Amino acid sequence: MTKYNALAITTNYWKPRSIYIDKIIDAIESKVEECDFVVVSEKAISTALGNMVDESTVEPNWSAMVMARFWMRIVWGYPLGILCCFGPRLLKRLRNYPLASGSRHKQVALQYAGFWQALMFGSEGGIDGSNLPYSYVSLPLNDAEELAQKIQSQIQLRLQKNVCVIIADTDKTYKFRNFFFTPRPNPLKGIHSLGASSTYLIGRVLKLKKSSTPLTAVGCNLGASEALKITNIADKARGPGSGATVWDMAARFHVEVNEVSWEMLAAIRHKPIVIVRKTIKQD
C-alpha cells in the first residue's frame, strides 16, 4: 500500500527579483531525501520572476466593463453562482463586484488569457491576485517545464539528491472516471484543458472529485492520476497563505482589496514549497 507524507516548508515572502532557486535549496537542504517530490507554487515563482501586471495602470474597454457590471454581478452573482453552490458570502461579493477595479481586472484577463477565460469568475487562465499587494496580479508561467528542469538540476548538483520537481497551481482539475479536465490552460500531460467557465460549471454542478493542478513534473515519470494526488496532498499541507481569494486576503488584514502592502504579506508565514515523500506500507 502506498502512503504519502507531506512537509510544508516555511520561507520568507518571495518578492520580485528574489533568487528563488537559492531560496528553495536553502529551505530544503536539511529536509529533502532521495526520490522525494518537491512541489513548488507557480504563483511564488511568477512573483519572484516579476511575471505580474499592475492593474491600476490598465484602461478597460467596453467589453471588460460589461463583464464587470453584467456578467460578474448578475450572471455569476445569481444563476451561475447558485448552480455552483457558492456560499452566501461569495455570492454577496459577486453581486457587489467592484466596477472600476473589476473592469481593469477583466481587461487584463481579456488581454492575457482571452475572451473565454475572462468569463471565469476568478483565476482567469491562471491569473491570480491573492498573496499579492495593491493592484498586482500574477500571470501564469509559459515555461513551467524549463523552470522545473532548472530547479531539479540545481538540487541534484548542489544537494546530491535526485528528486522530482512539480510546479503546481491551486486552480482545480476535476475527475470523471479516468478522465481529468481543468479550466486551467497548459496543465500536465494527461490532464485536458477544456474551455473555462463550462468546465468549471460541470465540475462544480456534478460535484466531481477535484484537486489542485500540476503543470509539469521533471525528474520522474508521473501519470496524471498520481501527479494530481501528490499536488492535492501538497495543497492541503501548504494552506491558503494570506487567503484563498483577494477578498479573504484583504479581510485578514482589515483593509480594502487594493490596500494590502508588501510589508503585510512579508509579516505572515508563507509555504511555497512542499516536500511529499512516498512510502510503501506493508500489509
BELQUI-V576675 format. One record per residue. N is the residue number from 1. PHI is phi as a letter, one per 20 degrees, with the letter a starting at -180 (NA if undefined). PSI is psi in whole degrees, 0 to 359 (* if undefined). Layout:
((N:PHI:PSI) (N:PHI:PSI))
This chain:
((1:NA:131) (2:e:132) (3:c:145) (4:d:136) (5:d:143) (6:c:141) (7:c:111) (8:e:131) (9:d:121) (10:e:131) (11:c:174) (12:f:169) (13:f:132) (14:e:103) (15:e:167) (16:g:142) (17:m:10) (18:f:142) (19:e:84) (20:f:330) (21:f:318) (22:f:320) (23:f:321) (24:f:312) (25:g:311) (26:f:321) (27:f:326) (28:d:354) (29:g:313) (30:e:4) (31:d:332) (32:f:147) (33:c:165) (34:g:135) (35:m:12) (36:f:160) (37:e:123) (38:d:108) (39:e:122) (40:d:139) (41:f:128) (42:g:317) (43:f:321) (44:f:318) (45:f:316) (46:g:318) (47:f:314) (48:f:326) (49:e:353) (50:m:25) (51:e:69) (52:c:168) (53:c:136) (54:e:105) (55:f:343) (56:f:343) (57:e:2) (58:e:139) (59:d:114) (60:f:148) (61:e:182) (62:f:327) (63:f:316) (64:f:321) (65:f:322) (66:f:319) (67:f:316) (68:f:315) (69:f:315) (70:e:304) (71:f:316) (72:f:310) (73:f:318) (74:e:304) (75:f:309) (76:f:327) (77:f:338) (78:c:271) (79:f:311) (80:f:319) (81:f:321) (82:f:317) (83:g:322) (84:e:2) (85:m:37) (86:f:147) (87:f:165) (88:f:327) (89:f:315) (90:f:321) (91:f:319) (92:f:318) (93:f:320) (94:f:320) (95:f:342) (96:d:31) (97:g:129) (98:f:128) (99:f:316) (100:f:300) (101:f:327) (102:f:322) (103:f:319) (104:f:320) (105:f:317) (106:f:329) (107:f:317) (108:f:317) (109:f:317) (110:f:317) (111:f:318) (112:d:338) (113:d:339) (114:n:168) (115:f:312) (116:f:323) (117:f:326) (118:f:341) (119:f:348) (120:f:154) (121:e:345) (122:a:166) (123:l:49) (124:f:112) (125:m:20) (126:n:3) (127:f:133) (128:b:136) (129:d:355) (130:f:149) (131:m:24) (132:c:149) (133:e:167) (134:l:234) (135:d:24) (136:e:144) (137:c:148) (138:e:149) (139:d:154) (140:f:154) (141:f:135) (142:e:348) (143:c:45) (144:g:319) (145:f:318) (146:f:319) (147:f:320) (148:f:323) (149:f:320) (150:f:317) (151:f:313) (152:f:318) (153:f:325) (154:f:323) (155:f:317) (156:f:318) (157:f:314) (158:e:334) (159:d:356) (160:l:40) (161:c:130) (162:e:113) (163:c:168) (164:d:122) (165:e:125) (166:d:129) (167:d:129) (168:c:155) (169:c:150) (170:f:347) (171:g:145) (172:e:144) (173:d:138) (174:d:151) (175:d:127) (176:c:104) (177:l:244) (178:d:23) (179:d:127) (180:d:131) (181:b:153) (182:b:151) (183:f:349) (184:f:128) (185:f:152) (186:l:52) (187:e:179) (188:g:147) (189:g:135) (190:o:347) (191:d:131) (192:e:128) (193:e:109) (194:c:106) (195:l:214) (196:b:274) (197:g:319) (198:f:319) (199:f:315) (200:f:316) (201:f:315) (202:g:313) (203:f:317) (204:f:313) (205:f:320) (206:e:358) (207:l:46) (208:f:154) (209:f:137) (210:c:159) (211:b:158) (212:f:161) (213:d:120) (214:f:136) (215:e:328) (216:a:154) (217:c:121) (218:c:134) (219:n:7) (220:b:164) (221:d:91) (222:d:133) (223:f:165) (224:f:320) (225:f:312) (226:f:321) (227:f:318) (228:f:321) (229:f:318) (230:f:315) (231:f:328) (232:f:318) (233:f:316) (234:f:319) (235:f:318) (236:f:322) (237:f:325) (238:f:317) (239:n:181) (240:e:4) (241:m:232) (242:f:349) (243:q:149) (244:f:332) (245:c:170) (246:f:327) (247:f:316) (248:f:320) (249:f:313) (250:f:321) (251:f:324) (252:f:321) (253:e:0) (254:l:43) (255:c:174) (256:f:163) (257:g:320) (258:e:16) (259:d:1) (260:f:132) (261:d:167) (262:g:321) (263:f:321) (264:f:314) (265:f:324) (266:f:342) (267:e:350) (268:d:167) (269:f:132) (270:c:142) (271:c:72) (272:f:349) (273:c:137) (274:c:129) (275:e:123) (276:d:129) (277:d:133) (278:e:132) (279:c:150) (280:d:114) (281:e:124) (282:f:134) (283:f:*))
